C-alpha cells in the first residue's frame, strides 16, 4: 500500500463499481462542503490498470473523487494498493456501504458479482455482518424483470411484500404486467401495488398441510421457501392449489374415523352439516359423527355433530340408539373426476368442435331447420317479444342476415346462400363454454346430432391431464400400454407421451347429454309451455287466442 498525490481528473472509474444508481443529492452536497472546508479526510483507494495502461482505476471512493473535481482541487491523496483476487469487488462494496447505504438493486448486483467470482453466500454474510437469509433475500432480485430492476435502481422501490410477490412470478408474467403499468413521461411513478396485484397467486403453505412427503411427491407438489417471511416459522409454500387441495382430500379420505365424512363448505367457509344435524361443541360421545373439511386456507378442520332420532311409525316400539350405527347423514359429494378448470377446457373444446362441425359437416336442410330452432332455445339467446318486452340485443348476429337481402332491401337469396347464412348463425349462437354464453343442453344435442365428437381435439396433453383426479387419470390408462405409476405426475407424463402422436378424448367431453338431465330439461320446457298457454287463456277476453291463430297460420304455410 502506498500513499500518492495525483490529479483526480486522471483517475479512471471502475466499470464494476458497487454503486450504480444515483446517490442522495443532499449527501453529495454535504460531502462537497466538507471537502471544500477540510479536504478529503480518507483517501480513495486505487490500483494500477490491468489492461496494460499506466493509469489508476478507482476501487473505492468514486463519490469523493467526483466531489473533489467539483470543488476544484488540483491534487488529492490516494492509497495505491495491489489488485485483489476478486478485482476489489468486496472492498468496493464494504466501503460503499460504510459511507452511504446502497439501495437493494445495487446491493444485489454487487453480491451477484461476488458470487460469480467464487464467494459463497455464507462468506459474503460474514464479511458484510449480515444474516445469510438477508443475502438470499437480496438474491431474489435475480428473478425480477430487468426493466423493473432498472427502474428500481432510480430509487422508486416496492415495499417488501410487493417485492416478494413480484419475485415469485415468472418473467413472462412480469413482462405482461409491466406493459400495463410501466412508467410514462406523464406519470413517471410506478404503482407497485397494481403490479403486485396483477402477479398475485394463491399460496398454500406447508405448515397447513396434513399430508406427508409421500402424497406431496405423488401430486407433484414442490415447496418454495418464502425468504421474506419471519425466520422462526415454516414459510414453505406452493402455488399449485389444485394439487395441494387434492392431496389434502386424499389424506382426509385415508384418515376418516369410523363415523366420519368429508364435508363441503359454504361460500363463507362454514362447514355444511346434514339437514337437522346438531353441532357438538363439547366433548363428543361414541355415537356422535365427525365431519372433516377444508377451510379457506386449505387446512383440515374437524367438527362433531349429532343427528336427530329417527321417527318411528305410531305404535311401534323404539329400540336401539337414536340413529343407526353408521348413519352420518349426507353432507358431501364425491370429488369429481374433472376439476372446474378441466370442465372449462372441455367447454372450449366442445364449442370449437361444434363450430367446425357446423361449418364443414354435411347437414340436411331439414336438420338445419331443426338446429336453428334449437339454437334460439339456448339459454344464451334472448329476444324482444311483444308479450314480455325483455330486450337483450346482439347486433353482431344481424350480419348473417344481411346476405339474404338485395340492393332494394328485399329478401332475395338462393339455397346455397341460405345454407351458408344458417351455418354462420348457428356457429355464433351455439356455445358450450362455461360462462354466460353457454347454450345449455341444446348445444350438446346439436353436437351429437351432427357428429361434432369427430372434431374434438386430442386431450392427451399435460395441460388437460393435470385437471383429472387420480382415479380418472388411472382409468384413462385403460386400453393403452401405459400402466399407472406411483406418482400421478409420472402417470400424466406417460399418458401425454403415449398420446403425443395419437388422439385421446375424455368420455366426459363427448357431446351426448346425460339422459337424466335431458329428461329434466324436456320436462321443464313442457311446464314452461303449459304456463304460457294459461297466460294466453287469461287474455282471451281481449282478443281471440293469437298464439293458436299464429300456430295455425304456420301449419297452413307449411302445407
Secondary structure, DSSP 8 states (H G I E B T S, - for coil): -EEEEE-GGG-B--TT-S--S---HHHHHHHHHHHHHH--SS-EEEEE-SSS-SSEEEEE-HHHHHHHHHHT-S-EEEEE----TTTTHHHHHHHHHHHS---HHHHHHHHHHHHHTT--HHHHHHHHT--HHHHHHHHGGGGS-HHHHHHHTTT----HHHHHHHHHS-HHHHHHHHHHH---SS--S--HHHHHHHH----EEGGG--S-HHHHHHTT---EE-TTS-TTS--EEES-HHHHHHHHHHHHHHT--TTEEE--B-TTS-B---TT-EEE-S---TT-EEEEEE-TTS-EEEEEEE-------TT----S-SS-TT----------SB-HHHHHHHHHHHHHHHHHHHHHS---HHHHHHHHHHHTTSTT-----TTT------GGGGHHHHTTB-TTS-B---HHHHHHHHHHHHHHH----SSTT--THHHHHHHHHTTGGGG-----SHHHHTTB-HHHHHHTTTTSS----SSHHHHHHHHHHHTSSS----GGGSS---HHHHHHHHHHHHHHHHHHHHHHHHTTTTSS-HHHHHHHHHHHHH-
